């Protein structure tokens, strides 16, 4: 599915965070909104959203959410040719990742060429401690092995499921609404979380 088609199916307003939303749901909605904005070419909107949400999760000490937001921010800043801001956000993600053991989160983004190059640049030009160096090396080695590109665009069915999830539906409710099995809903949710790099 093309990014433009995704924007026609679902808008940022379709992904409203409810007061009862869990931090995982809030993280998923935030990343989905950011990806929609990026797909629409509204990088500044994505940056504003991610910076705001990163401040919120920092206060809540949700380190893994911080790492994800910081990585996507780095990619946004790289897209805007703001390499210094990209490196600052990526260095924060490395620091948090090394202390919280969030290697898998950064590995999920290792296929992104510009991010990979930024990581390699940080590895050679910034004084990292041993744990940070080991952390970056794990990510870089995974990026070398990774030959496929992760499809970060969700399918039409996944968009439908995400919208129903946003309405507060359970797996069983979503399955009934869309004519799927609960197992099928969980399968699609797993793919959505993988594509949005959340758990």
WOUR-V944110 format. One record per residue. N is the residue number from 1. NEAR is the number of other ideal C-beta (glycine too) atoms within 8 Angstrom. Layout:
n = {N,N}
near = {NEAR,NEAR}
//
This chain:
n = {1,2,3,4,5,6,7,8,9,10,11,12,13,14,15,16,17,18,19,20,21,22,23,24,25,26,27,28,29,30,31,32,33,34,35,36,37,38,39,40,41,42,43,44,45,46,47,48,49,50,51,52,53,54,55,56,57,58,59,60,61,62,63,64,65,66,67,68,69,70,71,72,73,74,75,76,77,78,79,80,81,82,83,84,85,86,87,88,89,90,91,92,93,94,95,96,97,98,99,100,101,102,103,104,105,106,107,108,109,110,111,112,113,114,115,116,117,118,119,120,121,122,123,124,125,126,127,128,129,130,131,132,133,134,135,136,137,138,139,140,141,142,143,144,145,146,147,148,149,150,151,152,153,154,155,156,157,158,159,160,161,162,163,164,165,166,167,168,169,170,171,172,173,174,175,176,177,178,179,180,181,182,183,184,185,186,187,188,189,190,191,192,193,194,195,196,197,198,199}
near = {8,6,10,8,8,14,11,5,7,10,6,7,5,8,13,7,8,7,3,4,9,5,10,8,11,11,13,13,13,13,14,12,12,13,11,14,13,13,11,9,5,8,11,6,8,15,12,8,12,14,9,8,12,12,8,8,14,9,6,7,6,10,10,10,11,14,15,13,14,14,16,12,15,15,13,14,13,13,9,8,5,8,9,6,9,14,13,8,13,15,10,10,14,15,9,13,14,10,8,9,5,11,10,6,13,15,11,9,11,13,10,8,6,9,14,12,8,14,14,9,9,14,12,5,5,7,3,9,6,5,8,11,10,9,13,13,9,10,13,13,8,10,12,6,6,8,3,5,4,8,5,6,10,12,8,7,8,12,12,9,14,14,11,12,11,12,6,6,8,5,9,7,9,14,13,7,8,11,5,9,6,9,6,9,14,9,8,12,11,8,11,13,11,9,12,12,11,9,4}
//
